[in-house]
Amino acid sequence: MPKLMITAYTINILSHLPVLFMEGETGGGSILPSVLWILYFIRSRRVKATFTN
């Protein structure tokens, strides 16, 4: 499940990159929160403890 969320946030970032490069805006600033959530899902002990087999 964490891999799915990381993938979703990565897709979100990639979908906002053309807007960032063309217009110089992030369209509400959704890139930074996505990066922070990705880092949280990678580094968090709580996420690792929640999603166990």
C-alpha positions in Angstrom: 0.0 0.0 0.0 2.8 2.6 0.7 4.2 1.9 -2.8 0.8 2.7 -4.3 0.7 6.0 -2.4 4.2 6.9 -3.4 3.3 6.1 -7.0 0.2 8.3 -6.8 2.1 11.3 -5.4 4.9 10.8 -8.0 2.2 10.9 -10.8 0.8 14.0 -9.2 4.3 15.7 -9.3 4.9 14.6 -12.9 1.5 15.9 -14.0 2.3 19.3 -12.5 5.8 19.6 -14.0 4.7 20.8 -17.5 2.6 23.6 -15.9 5.6 24.6 -13.7 8.0 24.9 -16.7 5.5 26.6 -19.1 3.8 29.0 -16.7 6.2 29.2 -13.8 3.4 28.4 -11.4 2.6 25.2 -9.6 -1.1 25.7 -9.7 -1.7 25.9 -6.0 1.6 24.6 -4.8 0.8 20.9 -4.9 4.4 19.8 -5.7 5.9 20.5 -2.3 3.2 18.7 -0.2 3.5 15.7 -2.5 7.3 15.6 -2.0 6.8 15.8 1.7 4.3 12.9 1.7 6.6 10.7 -0.4 9.4 11.3 2.1 7.0 10.5 5.0 5.9 7.2 3.4 9.5 6.2 2.8 11.0 7.2 6.1 8.2 6.7 8.6 8.3 3.9 11.2 4.5 4.3 11.7 3.8 3.5 8.0 6.1 0.5 8.1 4.4 -0.8 11.3 0.9 -0.2 9.8 1.4 -2.0 6.5 2.9 -5.3 7.5 2.2 -8.7 6.0 
